Amino acid sequence: MGDALSVVVWSKQGCHYCEEVKQYLKEKDIAYHTVDVTNHDERRDILEIKYGVRHVPVIEIGRGNVYESVTEVGIPHIEKVLERVQ
C-alpha cells in the first residue's frame, strides 16, 4: 500500500501499560501520535463509542482509511496487528 503507517496511542499519565506500548513502538522505530485522556472524560467517551471501552491503552494502527484497534493489554496483540497492516 502507498499510504504511510499511522499509529495512535490513547493513553493517560501514570499508566504503566501505556508507557510499555510507547517504549515498544520507540524500540521498533515506529512513529506514533498520542491522545492523552488524563482529565478528559470526553476522550474516554469517544473510546466507548468507537470500541466499547473506557480504559487505556487503546492503539489504532492503519493505513489510509483502514484502521484496526488494539484494546487488549499486551505487546503480542499489537504485534499481530502490525504484521497484518505492514
Secondary structure as a PSIPRED ss2 file (coil, helix, strand):
# PSIPRED VFORMAT (PSIPRED V4.0)

   1 M C   1.000  0.000  0.000
   2 G C   1.000  0.000  0.000
   3 D C   1.000  0.000  0.000
   4 A C   1.000  0.000  0.000
   5 L E   0.000  0.000  1.000
   6 S E   0.000  0.000  1.000
   7 V E   0.000  0.000  1.000
   8 V E   0.000  0.000  1.000
   9 V E   0.000  0.000  1.000
  10 W E   0.000  0.000  1.000
  11 S E   0.000  0.000  1.000
  12 K C   1.000  0.000  0.000
  13 Q C   1.000  0.000  0.000
  14 G C   1.000  0.000  0.000
  15 C C   1.000  0.000  0.000
  16 H H   0.000  1.000  0.000
  17 Y H   0.000  1.000  0.000
  18 C H   0.000  1.000  0.000
  19 E H   0.000  1.000  0.000
  20 E H   0.000  1.000  0.000
  21 V H   0.000  1.000  0.000
  22 K H   0.000  1.000  0.000
  23 Q H   0.000  1.000  0.000
  24 Y H   0.000  1.000  0.000
  25 L H   0.000  1.000  0.000
  26 K H   0.000  1.000  0.000
  27 E H   0.000  1.000  0.000
  28 K C   1.000  0.000  0.000
  29 D C   1.000  0.000  0.000
  30 I C   1.000  0.000  0.000
  31 A C   1.000  0.000  0.000
  32 Y C   1.000  0.000  0.000
  33 H E   0.000  0.000  1.000
  34 T E   0.000  0.000  1.000
  35 V E   0.000  0.000  1.000
  36 D E   0.000  0.000  1.000
  37 V C   1.000  0.000  0.000
  38 T C   1.000  0.000  0.000
  39 N C   1.000  0.000  0.000
  40 H C   1.000  0.000  0.000
  41 D H   0.000  1.000  0.000
  42 E H   0.000  1.000  0.000
  43 R H   0.000  1.000  0.000
  44 R H   0.000  1.000  0.000
  45 D H   0.000  1.000  0.000
  46 I H   0.000  1.000  0.000
  47 L H   0.000  1.000  0.000
  48 E H   0.000  1.000  0.000
  49 I H   0.000  1.000  0.000
  50 K H   0.000  1.000  0.000
  51 Y H   0.000  1.000  0.000
  52 G C   1.000  0.000  0.000
  53 V C   1.000  0.000  0.000
  54 R C   1.000  0.000  0.000
  55 H C   1.000  0.000  0.000
  56 V C   1.000  0.000  0.000
  57 P C   1.000  0.000  0.000
  58 V E   0.000  0.000  1.000
  59 I E   0.000  0.000  1.000
  60 E E   0.000  0.000  1.000
  61 I E   0.000  0.000  1.000
  62 G E   0.000  0.000  1.000
  63 R E   0.000  0.000  1.000
  64 G C   1.000  0.000  0.000
  65 N C   1.000  0.000  0.000
  66 V E   0.000  0.000  1.000
  67 Y E   0.000  0.000  1.000
  68 E E   0.000  0.000  1.000
  69 S E   0.000  0.000  1.000
  70 V E   0.000  0.000  1.000
  71 T C   1.000  0.000  0.000
  72 E C   1.000  0.000  0.000
  73 V C   1.000  0.000  0.000
  74 G C   1.000  0.000  0.000
  75 I H   0.000  1.000  0.000
  76 P H   0.000  1.000  0.000
  77 H H   0.000  1.000  0.000
  78 I H   0.000  1.000  0.000
  79 E H   0.000  1.000  0.000
  80 K H   0.000  1.000  0.000
  81 V H   0.000  1.000  0.000
  82 L H   0.000  1.000  0.000
  83 E H   0.000  1.000  0.000
  84 R H   0.000  1.000  0.000
  85 V H   0.000  1.000  0.000
  86 Q C   1.000  0.000  0.000
